Amino acid sequence: MFIPNLLSSESGSESIVRARIVVVEDEPDLRDAVAEYLGASGYEVATAESASAARTLLETQSFHLAILDIAMPGEDGLSLGRWMRSKMPIGIIYATAAGTALDRIVGLELGADDYIVKPYELREVLARVRSVLRRVPQPVEPQVAKAETTANRRFMNFGPFHADLDGRFVTGANGTVIDMAKSEFDVLEVFLTRANRLLTRAAISEAIGFVEDPDSSRAVDIRIMRLRKKIEADPANPKFLRTVRGEGYIFSLPTGEGN
């Protein structure tokens, strides 16, 4: 049986942390069906019927992934997802009704990791959950962090920025951590590890394991747009992340940088 988990290193051994998922959905039958299916697939699943209930739940629990219905009474899923991201590193999959492409684009701009379109099959939900969880940072206990060495970690420098590819964060010239969603860091890592090479949108999508909905063809472009705002002095005239019209993108890294 497939056992979904996240592995963290502890004293030279591996400890298994079962991935925790919260499903926020106002339709009770659908909410229960998704929770039961994911639970049977080996995940720890909690549910909430509204954004308010989800906020209460997150006061005492943390999760690796949230599946959020966008159109809920009261506070909507987009607002809830933005709040969750401000509280913890968490993967987010939005559920949206068919034909509401605008919601999906707005969600991408807010840092969504993936989408499912209603009505959806439970097997599709599981596939997207697995895809996003592969990109969720590994949980690290405080005592592990203290003992961690930098001998085997991967670091990259570009311009005034320093990227810790294993710690999954970027710092600027003054050492301040750059606020970056996981989906943005996924794209940045693809470029940093393939610098000075032309990458098509399809190649980038495949590299980050993004299961792209046909209605979300702008997903890569939107993430690159958000990334440019954070690493480029002039996003309209990028120094690093350049567009090759009609073909894709190149991350320009001058010789000598990157180590």
C-alpha positions in Angstrom: 0.0 0.0 0.0 1.2 3.5 -0.8 2.1 5.2 2.5 2.3 9.0 2.1 4.8 10.6 4.4 7.4 13.3 4.7 10.9 12.2 5.8 13.0 14.1 8.2 16.6 13.2 9.2 17.2 12.7 12.9 20.5 11.6 14.3 21.4 9.8 11.1 18.1 8.0 10.8 14.8 8.7 9.2 11.6 9.4 11.1 8.3 9.2 9.2 5.9 12.1 9.5 2.5 11.3 8.1 1.3 14.2 5.9 -1.5 16.2 7.5 -4.3 17.6 5.3 -7.2 19.9 6.1 -10.2 19.9 3.8 -12.3 23.1 4.0 -15.6 22.6 2.1 -19.1 23.7 2.9 -20.8 20.8 1.0 -20.9 18.1 3.7 -21.2 15.1 1.4 -18.2 16.2 -0.7 -16.2 17.2 2.3 -16.7 13.8 3.9 -16.0 11.9 0.7 -12.7 13.7 0.1 -11.7 13.2 3.8 -12.6 9.5 3.7 -10.8 8.9 0.5 -7.6 10.6 1.5 -7.7 9.0 4.9 -8.0 5.6 3.3 -4.9 6.5 1.2 -2.9 6.9 4.4 -3.1 10.7 5.2 -4.1 12.3 8.4 -7.2 14.4 7.5 -9.1 17.0 9.3 -12.2 18.9 8.0 -13.9 22.2 8.4 -17.2 23.4 7.0 -16.2 27.1 6.8 -13.3 29.5 6.9 -14.2 30.4 10.5 -14.1 26.8 11.5 -10.7 26.3 9.7 -9.2 29.3 11.6 -10.3 27.8 14.9 -8.8 24.4 13.9 -5.4 26.0 13.0 -5.1 27.6 16.4 -4.2 24.2 17.8 -3.0 22.2 14.8 -0.6 22.5 11.8 -0.9 21.0 8.4 1.2 20.3 5.4 -1.6 20.9 2.9 -5.0 22.5 2.6 -7.7 21.8 0.1 -9.9 25.0 0.0 -13.2 25.6 -1.6 -13.1 29.0 -3.1 -16.9 29.8 -3.1 -17.9 29.4 0.6 -20.5 31.4 2.5 -18.9 34.2 4.5 -15.1 34.3 4.1 -14.0 32.8 0.8 -11.2 30.3 0.2 -8.9 32.8 -1.4 -8.9 35.0 1.7 -8.5 32.0 3.9 -5.6 30.7 1.9 -3.8 34.0 2.1 -4.3 34.0 5.9 -3.0 30.4 6.2 0.1 31.3 4.2 0.8 34.1 6.7 0.7 31.7 9.6 2.6 28.6 8.4 4.4 27.1 5.3 1.5 25.1 3.8 0.7 23.7 0.3 -2.7 25.0 -1.0 -5.0 23.4 -3.6 -8.1 25.4 -4.4 -11.3 23.8 -5.5 -13.4 25.9 -7.9 -16.5 25.5 -9.9 -16.2 24.8 -13.6 -16.1 27.9 -15.8 -14.7 30.2 -13.2 -11.3 30.7 -14.7 -11.0 34.2 -13.1 -10.9 32.7 -9.6 -8.1 30.3 -10.7 -6.0 33.1 -12.1 -6.5 35.2 -9.0 -5.6 32.2 -6.9 -2.4 31.7 -8.8 -1.4 35.3 -8.2 -1.9 34.7 -4.5 0.4 31.7 -4.5 -1.8 28.6 -5.1 0.1 25.4 -5.7 -2.6 23.7 -7.7 -6.3 23.5 -8.6 -9.1 21.0 -8.9 -12.3 21.9 -10.8 -15.7 20.8 -9.6 -17.1 18.3 -10.2 -13.9 16.3 -9.8 -13.0 12.7 -9.3 -11.4 11.6 -6.0 -8.5 10.0 -7.9 -7.7 13.4 -9.4 -7.7 14.9 -5.9 -5.2 12.2 -4.8 -2.9 12.8 -7.8 -2.8 16.5 -7.1 -2.3 16.1 -3.4 0.7 13.8 -4.0 2.1 16.3 -6.5 2.0 19.2 -4.1 3.2 17.3 -1.1 6.4 16.3 -3.0 7.2 20.0 -3.0 6.3 20.7 0.7 9.4 21.5 2.8 10.4 18.7 5.2 9.4 19.3 8.8 12.4 19.9 11.0 12.3 19.7 14.8 14.2 22.4 16.7 16.9 20.0 18.0 17.5 18.7 14.5 18.0 22.3 13.3 20.7 22.9 15.9 22.6 19.8 14.9 22.4 20.4 11.2 25.6 21.0 9.3 26.1 22.8 6.0 28.4 20.2 4.5 25.9 18.6 2.2 23.5 21.5 1.7 23.0 23.1 -1.7 23.5 26.9 -1.9 23.3 29.2 -4.9 24.2 32.9 -5.2 22.9 35.3 -7.9 23.4 39.0 -7.7 22.8 40.2 -4.2 20.8 37.0 -3.3 21.7 33.8 -1.5 19.5 30.8 -2.1 19.5 27.8 0.3 18.0 25.1 -2.0 17.5 22.5 0.8 16.3 25.0 3.4 14.1 26.5 0.7 14.6 30.1 1.4 16.3 33.1 -0.2 18.0 36.1 1.5 18.8 39.5 0.1 21.9 41.7 0.4 21.1 42.6 4.0 20.4 39.0 5.1 16.6 39.6 5.1 14.6 36.5 4.1 12.6 37.2 0.9 8.9 36.3 1.4 8.3 33.6 -1.2 5.5 31.1 -1.7 6.5 27.5 -2.2 5.3 27.6 -5.8 7.6 30.6 -6.5 10.6 28.8 -4.9 9.8 25.7 -7.0 10.2 27.8 -10.1 13.3 29.6 -8.9 15.0 26.3 -8.0 14.3 25.0 -11.5 16.0 28.0 -13.0 18.9 28.1 -10.6 19.7 24.4 -11.2 19.4 24.9 -15.0 20.9 28.4 -15.4 21.7 29.8 -18.8 19.5 27.2 -20.5 16.4 27.9 -22.5 13.4 26.3 -20.7 9.9 26.1 -22.3 6.8 26.5 -20.2 6.1 22.8 -20.6 9.6 21.9 -19.3 9.1 24.2 -16.3 5.7 22.7 -15.5 7.1 19.2 -15.7 10.1 20.0 -13.5 8.0 21.3 -10.7 5.5 18.4 -10.9 2.6 20.8 -11.6 -0.5 19.1 -12.8 -1.8 21.9 -14.9 -5.5 22.4 -15.7 -6.1 23.4 -19.4 -7.8 26.5 -18.1 -4.7 27.5 -16.1 -2.2 27.7 -19.0 -0.9 31.0 -17.6 0.3 29.3 -14.4 4.0 29.3 -15.2 3.8 32.9 -16.5 2.1 34.1 -13.4 4.6 32.5 -11.1 7.5 34.0 -13.0 5.8 37.4 -12.9 5.5 37.1 -9.1 9.1 35.9 -8.9 10.4 38.8 -10.9 8.8 41.3 -8.5 10.9 39.8 -5.7 14.3 39.3 -7.3 14.5 41.9 -10.1 15.4 45.5 -9.5 13.3 46.4 -12.5 10.8 43.5 -13.3 9.9 45.1 -16.6 13.6 44.8 -17.7 14.8 41.7 -15.9 18.5 41.0 -15.4 18.1 37.4 -14.3 14.8 35.9 -15.6 14.6 36.8 -19.2 11.9 36.0 -21.7 12.7 34.4 -25.1 9.7 35.4 -27.1 7.8 32.5 -28.5 10.0 29.9 -26.8 10.3 30.2 -23.1 12.6 31.6 -20.4 16.3 31.7 -19.6 17.8 32.4 -16.1 21.0 34.4 -16.8 23.7 33.6 -14.3 27.1 35.3 -15.1 30.2 33.1 -15.0 31.5 32.8 -11.5 28.2 33.2 -9.8 26.1 30.4 -8.4 28.7 28.9 -6.0 
